[in-house]
Amino acid sequence: MLKKIKVSELKPGMYVANIAQRGLSLHEHEREGRITDEGTIRELMRRGLKELYIDTEQGSDSLHALPSAEADQAMQKQLNIIGKHPNKSDQSHSSFEQEWEKASRLHHDAINLVTTAMNAIQGGQTVDIEPFEHMADHFIDSVVRNQNALACLSRIRDKDSYLMEHSVNVALLMSILGKHLQLERGYLHQCVTGALLHDIGKILIPDEVLHKPGKLTDEEFATMKKHVTYSRKILQKNKRFAQASVNVAAQHHERLDGRGYPNGLKGEEISAEGRMAAVVDIYDAITADRVYHKGMTPSAALKRMLEWTDGHLDIHYVHAFIKAIGVYPVGSLVELSNHHAAIVLEASSDTLRPRIREIYNLNTQLYLPVRDINLAEAQCRETIVRALNPHEHGIRIQDFFED
């Protein structure tokens, strides 16, 4: 059983579990392993870590540890409180259906643009900033019209195209966060442009490391971390890239406690755009299916990120991100009080009662006639009970949206 425990309560013989997902550890201390001595515990405390998870099936138990289910309930309550009232700036100017076709073309074009740029870098060429500036503008405009269409597309992904889709999704999530924060248009434009190219340096990482189907060795991880430096240098070669764009690429793996990379920056040493990029980058990474693991559900990822605000992620931007995308983000699969499963389409004025697409009967395990419901309407009796993992029910989210 997984249990949450304070680092001060750890004892030798306990087994630290990495519940982030293999290969997606946020910090070095997220690696799994048995606590062998008091020195390991002192080192974890020195790093500023206050809580983590232990696996009692692989190591010793503790009366002070909280079962993960109870810890999850506590985090859900916190998530509900934060996301209860979205910012009024998040209201849409067009319907989901009106924006869907435009957003689909835009998402497709953006993936092609990133792919072309990566091929160019691999061939020794420089990146032309102009098409990325245009794409950043298109993303921001789409998000202003209705952010839910692009947000939903970010959940429809191909694990074999992760590198390109991740870059595009980080950019659209940056657009959504920036809209919520009401960032000045020119500054947001620079942040989104940088987000589109934040991982371009990965194209220079050897394939056997970049696409390894499993946990990286320490040496391989050191090689992987070089992608940040490569990305920064690639953008700096073109003097037209704004410093904010460069910072997004250069700082998205830095952490407030100084445990990030490549420069171990701390606190205010990390730019605002670098701290925002860290939030949206981590969210997309841990919710993505990869060749070697299944991603977390969006709601599970948000709860995990709340835990990481304890010195690692900027709490202001994590809370803002939750308010921006909702407690049950668009594209999430949820269980309703009538035991039906539904896909979240759009947030309402109450993020706990979004507009949903009902698709599946969990009792009979049969698909239902598709029905769109606004849970916020007064006459609606259904409520969301919990988030579901679509893989556990054999449901493909993309099957319920037209191309």
C-alpha positions as CSV (number, residue, x, y, z in Angstrom):
1,M,0.0,0.0,0.0
2,L,1.2,3.5,-0.8
3,K,1.2,5.9,2.2
4,K,2.2,9.5,2.6
5,I,4.6,10.3,5.4
6,K,6.6,13.2,6.8
7,V,10.3,12.9,6.1
8,S,11.0,13.3,9.8
9,E,9.1,10.1,10.4
10,L,11.1,8.0,8.0
11,K,13.0,5.0,9.3
12,P,15.7,2.7,7.7
13,G,13.9,-0.2,6.0
14,M,11.1,1.9,4.5
15,Y,10.7,1.9,0.7
16,V,10.3,5.3,-1.0
17,A,7.9,5.2,-3.9
18,N,8.0,7.4,-7.0
19,I,4.4,7.9,-7.7
20,A,5.2,10.6,-10.3
21,Q,5.8,8.0,-13.1
22,R,9.0,6.4,-14.1
23,G,11.2,8.7,-16.2
24,L,9.2,11.7,-15.2
25,S,10.7,12.4,-11.8
26,L,10.5,16.0,-10.8
27,H,13.5,15.8,-8.5
28,E,16.3,13.4,-7.8
29,H,14.6,12.5,-4.5
30,E,11.6,11.2,-6.4
31,R,13.6,8.0,-7.4
32,E,12.4,4.8,-5.8
33,G,14.4,2.9,-3.3
34,R,14.8,1.5,0.2
35,I,16.0,3.8,3.0
36,T,19.2,2.1,4.1
37,D,20.4,4.4,6.9
38,E,19.8,7.6,8.8
39,G,22.2,9.4,6.5
40,T,19.8,9.1,3.6
41,I,17.0,10.6,5.7
42,R,19.2,13.5,6.8
43,E,20.1,14.1,3.1
44,L,16.4,14.3,2.2
45,M,15.7,16.7,5.0
46,R,18.7,18.8,4.0
47,R,17.1,19.2,0.6
48,G,14.1,20.7,2.2
49,L,11.8,17.8,1.4
50,K,9.0,17.5,4.0
51,E,6.7,14.7,2.8
52,L,6.9,11.7,0.4
53,Y,5.3,8.4,-0.3
54,I,6.3,4.9,0.9
55,D,5.3,1.5,-0.4
56,T,4.5,-0.7,2.6
57,E,4.5,-3.8,0.4
58,Q,8.2,-3.3,-0.4
59,G,9.4,-1.9,2.9
60,S,8.5,-1.2,6.5
61,D,5.2,0.4,7.5
62,S,4.6,3.3,10.0
63,L,1.8,4.3,12.3
64,H,2.4,7.9,11.3
65,A,1.9,7.3,7.6
66,L,-1.4,8.3,5.9
67,P,-2.9,5.9,3.3
68,S,-2.7,7.4,-0.1
69,A,-6.5,7.3,-0.6
70,E,-6.9,9.5,2.5
71,A,-4.1,11.8,1.3
72,D,-5.8,12.0,-2.1
73,Q,-9.1,13.0,-0.5
74,A,-7.4,15.8,1.4
75,M,-5.7,17.1,-1.8
76,Q,-9.1,16.9,-3.6
77,K,-10.7,19.1,-1.0
78,Q,-7.8,21.6,-1.4
79,L,-8.2,21.4,-5.2
80,N,-11.9,22.1,-5.0
81,I,-11.4,25.2,-2.8
82,I,-8.8,26.6,-5.2
83,G,-10.7,26.0,-8.4
84,K,-14.2,26.9,-7.1
85,H,-14.3,30.3,-8.6
86,P,-12.6,30.9,-12.0
87,N,-11.4,34.3,-13.1
88,K,-14.0,36.3,-15.1
89,S,-11.4,36.8,-17.8
90,D,-11.7,33.1,-18.7
91,Q,-15.1,33.5,-20.2
92,S,-15.4,32.5,-23.8
93,H,-16.4,34.7,-26.8
94,S,-17.5,31.9,-29.0
95,S,-18.9,28.4,-28.5
96,F,-16.8,25.2,-28.3
97,E,-18.4,24.0,-31.5
98,Q,-17.6,27.2,-33.4
99,E,-13.9,27.1,-32.3
100,W,-13.3,23.3,-32.6
101,E,-12.6,23.2,-36.4
102,K,-10.3,26.3,-36.3
103,A,-8.5,24.9,-33.3
104,S,-8.1,21.5,-34.9
105,R,-6.4,23.0,-38.0
106,L,-4.3,25.2,-35.8
107,H,-3.1,22.3,-33.6
108,H,-2.2,20.2,-36.7
109,D,-0.3,23.1,-38.3
110,A,1.6,23.8,-35.1
111,I,2.8,20.2,-34.8
112,N,4.0,20.4,-38.4
113,L,5.8,23.7,-37.7
114,V,7.6,22.2,-34.7
115,T,8.5,19.1,-36.7
116,T,9.9,21.2,-39.5
117,A,12.0,23.3,-37.1
118,M,13.4,20.2,-35.4
119,N,14.4,18.7,-38.8
120,A,16.1,22.0,-39.7
121,I,18.1,22.1,-36.5
122,Q,19.1,18.5,-37.0
123,G,20.4,19.5,-40.4
124,G,22.5,22.3,-39.0
125,Q,20.1,25.2,-39.9
126,T,18.9,28.0,-37.6
127,V,15.3,28.6,-36.6
128,D,13.2,31.2,-38.4
129,I,11.3,33.1,-35.8
130,E,8.5,34.5,-38.0
131,P,6.3,31.4,-38.4
132,F,6.5,30.8,-34.6
133,E,5.5,34.4,-33.9
134,H,2.5,33.9,-36.2
135,M,1.6,30.6,-34.5
136,A,1.9,32.2,-31.0
137,D,-0.6,34.9,-32.1
138,H,-3.0,32.3,-33.5
139,F,-2.8,30.3,-30.2
140,I,-3.6,33.4,-28.1
141,D,-6.5,34.4,-30.4
142,S,-8.0,30.9,-30.2
143,V,-7.7,30.8,-26.4
144,V,-9.4,34.2,-26.2
145,R,-12.3,33.0,-28.4
146,N,-12.7,29.7,-26.5
147,Q,-9.8,28.1,-24.7
148,N,-11.7,24.8,-24.3
149,A,-11.2,23.6,-28.0
150,L,-7.4,23.8,-27.9
151,A,-7.4,22.4,-24.3
152,C,-9.4,19.4,-25.4
153,L,-7.1,18.8,-28.4
154,S,-4.2,18.6,-26.0
155,R,-5.8,15.5,-24.5
156,I,-6.0,13.8,-27.9
157,R,-2.5,12.7,-28.5
158,D,-0.3,10.0,-30.0
159,K,2.4,8.6,-27.7
160,D,4.7,8.1,-30.7
161,S,4.6,11.9,-31.4
162,Y,5.2,13.0,-27.9
163,L,8.1,15.4,-28.6
164,M,6.2,17.5,-31.1
165,E,2.9,17.4,-29.3
166,H,4.4,18.2,-26.0
167,S,5.9,21.4,-27.4
168,V,2.6,22.5,-28.9
169,N,0.7,21.6,-25.8
170,V,3.0,23.5,-23.5
171,A,2.5,26.6,-25.7
172,L,-1.3,26.3,-25.7
173,L,-1.3,25.8,-21.9
174,M,1.0,28.8,-21.5
175,S,-1.6,30.8,-23.6
176,I,-4.4,29.6,-21.2
177,L,-2.4,30.5,-18.1
178,G,-1.4,33.8,-19.5
179,K,-5.0,34.7,-20.4
180,H,-6.1,33.9,-16.9
181,L,-3.4,36.0,-15.4
182,Q,-4.3,38.8,-17.8
183,L,-0.7,39.2,-19.0
184,E,0.1,42.0,-21.3
185,R,-0.3,40.7,-24.9
186,G,3.2,41.4,-26.1
187,Y,4.8,39.6,-23.1
188,L,2.4,36.6,-23.4
189,H,3.3,36.5,-27.1
190,Q,7.0,36.1,-26.2
191,C,6.2,33.4,-23.6
192,V,4.1,31.4,-26.0
193,T,6.7,31.7,-28.8
194,G,9.4,30.3,-26.3
195,A,7.1,27.5,-25.2
196,L,6.6,26.3,-28.8
197,L,10.4,25.9,-29.0
198,H,11.2,25.1,-25.3
199,D,12.3,21.5,-26.0
200,I,13.8,21.9,-29.5
201,G,17.2,21.0,-28.1
202,K,16.0,17.4,-27.6
203,I,16.5,16.8,-31.3
204,L,20.3,16.9,-30.5
205,I,20.0,14.2,-27.8
206,P,21.0,10.7,-29.0
207,D,17.9,8.6,-29.9
208,E,19.0,5.8,-27.6
209,V,18.6,8.2,-24.7
210,L,15.7,10.3,-25.9
211,H,13.5,7.3,-26.8
212,K,14.7,4.8,-24.2
213,P,11.7,2.7,-23.1
214,G,12.5,2.8,-19.4
215,K,14.2,4.5,-16.6
216,L,17.4,6.5,-17.5
217,T,20.7,5.7,-15.8
218,D,22.5,8.6,-14.0
219,E,24.8,9.0,-17.0
220,E,21.9,9.0,-19.5
221,F,19.9,11.5,-17.4
222,A,23.0,13.8,-17.4
223,T,22.9,13.6,-21.2
224,M,19.2,14.2,-21.3
225,K,19.5,17.4,-19.1
226,K,21.7,18.9,-21.8
227,H,18.7,19.5,-24.0
228,V,17.9,22.7,-22.0
229,T,21.3,24.2,-22.8
230,Y,20.9,23.2,-26.4
231,S,17.5,24.8,-26.6
232,R,18.8,28.0,-25.1
233,K,21.7,28.2,-27.6
234,I,19.5,27.4,-30.6
235,L,17.2,30.4,-29.7
236,Q,20.0,32.7,-28.9
237,K,21.5,32.2,-32.4
238,N,18.6,34.2,-33.7
239,K,18.8,37.6,-32.1
240,R,15.2,38.3,-32.8
241,F,14.0,36.0,-30.1
242,A,13.1,38.0,-27.0
243,Q,14.8,37.3,-23.7
244,A,11.5,36.1,-22.3
245,S,11.3,33.4,-25.1
246,V,14.8,32.3,-24.3
247,N,14.1,32.1,-20.6
248,V,11.1,29.8,-21.2
249,A,13.5,27.4,-22.9
250,A,16.4,27.9,-20.5
251,Q,14.5,27.8,-17.2
252,H,11.6,25.4,-17.5
253,H,13.5,22.7,-15.5
254,E,14.7,25.1,-12.8
255,R,13.0,24.7,-9.3
256,L,12.5,27.2,-6.5
257,D,14.5,25.2,-4.1
258,G,17.5,25.2,-6.4
259,R,17.2,21.5,-7.2
260,G,16.4,22.0,-10.8
261,Y,18.7,22.2,-13.8
262,P,20.8,23.3,-15.7
263,N,21.9,26.1,-13.4
264,G,20.3,25.3,-10.0
265,L,18.6,28.7,-9.9
266,K,16.6,29.5,-6.8
267,G,13.5,31.6,-6.0
268,E,13.6,35.0,-7.7
269,E,16.6,34.0,-9.7
270,I,14.1,32.2,-11.9
271,S,12.2,34.6,-14.2
272,A,8.4,34.7,-14.0
273,E,8.2,33.1,-17.4
274,G,10.5,30.4,-16.3
275,R,8.3,29.6,-13.3
276,M,5.2,29.6,-15.4
277,A,6.9,27.3,-18.0
278,A,7.8,24.9,-15.2
279,V,4.1,24.6,-14.2
280,V,2.7,24.0,-17.7
281,D,5.6,21.7,-18.8
282,I,5.2,19.4,-15.8
283,Y,1.4,19.2,-16.2
284,D,1.6,18.2,-19.8
285,A,4.5,15.7,-19.2
286,I,2.9,13.8,-16.3
287,T,-0.5,13.6,-18.1
288,A,0.9,12.2,-21.3
289,D,1.0,8.6,-22.4
290,R,4.5,7.5,-23.2
291,V,5.9,4.4,-24.8
292,Y,6.8,3.0,-21.3
293,H,4.0,4.3,-19.1
294,K,0.5,5.7,-19.0
295,G,0.0,9.3,-18.0
296,M,-1.8,10.5,-14.9
297,T,-5.3,11.8,-15.1
298,P,-5.5,15.6,-15.3
299,S,-7.0,15.9,-11.8
300,A,-4.4,13.5,-10.3
301,A,-1.7,15.6,-11.9
302,L,-3.1,18.8,-10.4
303,K,-3.1,17.3,-6.9
304,R,0.4,16.1,-7.4
305,M,1.5,19.6,-8.4
306,L,-0.1,21.1,-5.3
307,E,2.2,18.8,-3.3
308,W,5.1,20.1,-5.3
309,T,4.4,23.8,-4.4
310,D,6.2,23.0,-1.1
311,G,9.4,24.7,-2.3
312,H,9.6,23.4,-5.8
313,L,6.9,25.0,-8.0
314,D,5.6,28.5,-7.6
315,I,2.4,28.3,-5.6
316,H,1.0,31.4,-7.2
317,Y,1.2,30.0,-10.7
318,V,0.1,26.5,-9.7
319,H,-3.1,28.0,-8.1
320,A,-3.6,30.3,-11.2
321,F,-3.2,27.3,-13.5
322,I,-5.8,25.3,-11.6
323,K,-8.2,28.2,-11.8
324,A,-7.5,28.6,-15.5
325,I,-8.1,25.0,-16.5
326,G,-10.5,23.9,-13.8
327,V,-10.6,21.2,-11.2
328,Y,-11.7,18.7,-13.9
329,P,-9.8,20.0,-17.0
330,V,-11.3,19.8,-20.5
331,G,-10.9,16.4,-22.0
332,S,-11.0,14.7,-18.6
333,L,-13.1,11.5,-18.1
334,V,-15.3,11.7,-15.0
335,E,-17.8,9.6,-13.2
336,L,-21.2,11.1,-12.6
337,S,-23.6,10.5,-9.7
338,N,-25.8,8.4,-12.0
339,H,-22.8,6.0,-12.6
340,H,-22.3,7.2,-16.1
341,A,-18.9,8.3,-17.5
342,A,-18.6,11.6,-19.3
343,I,-15.9,13.8,-21.0
344,V,-15.5,17.3,-19.7
345,L,-16.1,19.8,-22.6
346,E,-16.2,23.2,-20.9
347,A,-15.9,24.8,-17.5
348,S,-18.8,26.9,-16.3
349,S,-19.0,29.6,-13.7
350,D,-18.6,26.8,-11.2
351,T,-15.7,24.6,-12.2
352,L,-17.1,21.7,-10.2
353,R,-20.1,21.7,-12.5
354,P,-18.8,21.9,-16.1
355,R,-20.5,21.1,-19.4
356,I,-19.9,17.4,-20.1
357,R,-20.4,14.8,-22.8
358,E,-22.1,11.6,-21.4
359,I,-20.8,8.5,-23.2
360,Y,-20.7,5.3,-21.1
361,N,-22.6,3.3,-18.5
362,L,-20.2,2.1,-15.8
363,N,-22.6,-0.4,-14.4
364,T,-23.4,-2.2,-17.7
365,Q,-20.1,-1.4,-19.3
366,L,-21.9,-0.3,-22.4
367,Y,-21.7,2.9,-24.5
368,L,-24.6,5.3,-24.3
369,P,-26.1,7.6,-27.0
370,V,-23.9,10.6,-26.7
371,R,-25.5,13.4,-24.8
372,D,-24.1,16.9,-23.9
373,I,-25.2,18.2,-20.5
374,N,-24.5,21.4,-18.6
375,L,-24.1,20.4,-15.0
376,A,-24.4,24.0,-13.9
377,E,-28.0,24.3,-15.1
378,A,-30.5,24.5,-12.2
379,Q,-32.6,21.6,-13.4
380,C,-29.5,19.2,-13.7
381,R,-29.4,16.7,-10.9
382,E,-26.1,14.9,-11.8
383,T,-22.8,15.8,-10.2
384,I,-19.2,14.7,-10.7
385,V,-18.2,12.0,-8.2
386,R,-14.5,11.6,-9.3
387,A,-12.1,11.6,-12.1
388,L,-11.6,8.4,-14.1
389,N,-8.7,6.9,-16.0
390,P,-9.9,6.2,-19.5
391,H,-7.4,3.4,-20.0
392,E,-8.9,1.4,-17.1
393,H,-12.3,1.4,-19.0
394,G,-10.9,1.0,-22.5
395,I,-12.2,4.4,-23.6
396,R,-10.5,6.5,-26.2
397,I,-11.3,10.1,-25.7
398,Q,-10.5,11.0,-29.3
399,D,-13.3,8.7,-30.6
400,F,-15.9,11.2,-29.3
401,F,-14.7,14.2,-31.3
402,E,-14.9,14.8,-35.0
403,D,-11.7,15.5,-37.0
